[in-house]
Amino acid sequence: MRSFAIEAKACAGFPAEAESFHGPVRFGWDGWMGATRAESIDMAMTLDAIAAGSRQGISIKIER
């Protein structure tokens, strides 16, 4: 099995989420700059496949 690492700068997630939430609170949904519904579903499916693949030690194909 092949392994890899993803490196990311450590930061507090709450301020980033609060800044992201500012747009719709102040300007309505036109101010939303976050993920779309479809993008959110894609991310959830990807995370689910990563978790399943790591548990089973195999690659998981994502069907959409």
C-alpha positions in Angstrom: 0.0 0.0 0.0 1.3 3.5 -0.9 1.2 6.2 1.7 1.6 10.0 1.4 1.4 13.0 3.6 -0.4 16.3 3.1 1.2 19.3 4.8 -0.8 22.4 5.7 0.0 25.4 7.7 -1.6 25.2 11.2 -4.2 27.8 11.9 -7.3 28.3 14.0 -10.4 27.3 11.9 -12.9 29.3 13.8 -11.7 32.8 12.6 -11.7 31.5 9.0 -15.2 30.2 9.4 -16.4 33.4 11.1 -14.9 35.5 8.2 -16.6 33.3 5.7 -19.9 33.6 7.5 -19.7 37.4 7.5 -20.7 37.8 3.9 -24.1 36.2 4.0 -24.9 37.8 7.4 -24.1 41.3 6.1 -25.1 41.0 2.5 -27.4 38.0 2.2 -26.7 34.8 0.2 -25.2 36.9 -2.5 -22.3 37.5 -0.1 -21.6 33.8 0.4 -18.2 32.8 -0.9 -18.1 29.3 0.5 -18.7 26.0 -1.1 -21.9 25.4 -3.2 -24.3 22.6 -2.2 -22.8 20.4 -5.0 -19.2 21.2 -3.9 -20.1 20.3 -0.3 -21.5 16.9 -1.4 -18.4 16.3 -3.5 -16.2 17.1 -0.5 -18.3 14.8 1.8 -18.1 11.9 -0.7 -14.3 12.4 -1.1 -13.8 12.4 2.7 -16.0 9.3 3.0 -13.9 7.5 0.3 -10.7 8.5 2.0 -11.9 7.1 5.3 -13.2 3.9 3.7 -10.1 3.4 1.7 -7.8 3.9 4.8 -9.9 1.5 6.8 -9.8 -1.2 4.1 -6.3 -0.4 2.8 -7.5 0.1 -0.8 -8.4 2.8 -3.3 -12.0 3.7 -3.4 -13.6 5.0 -6.7 -16.0 7.9 -6.2 -19.1 7.5 -8.4 -21.1 10.7 -8.9 
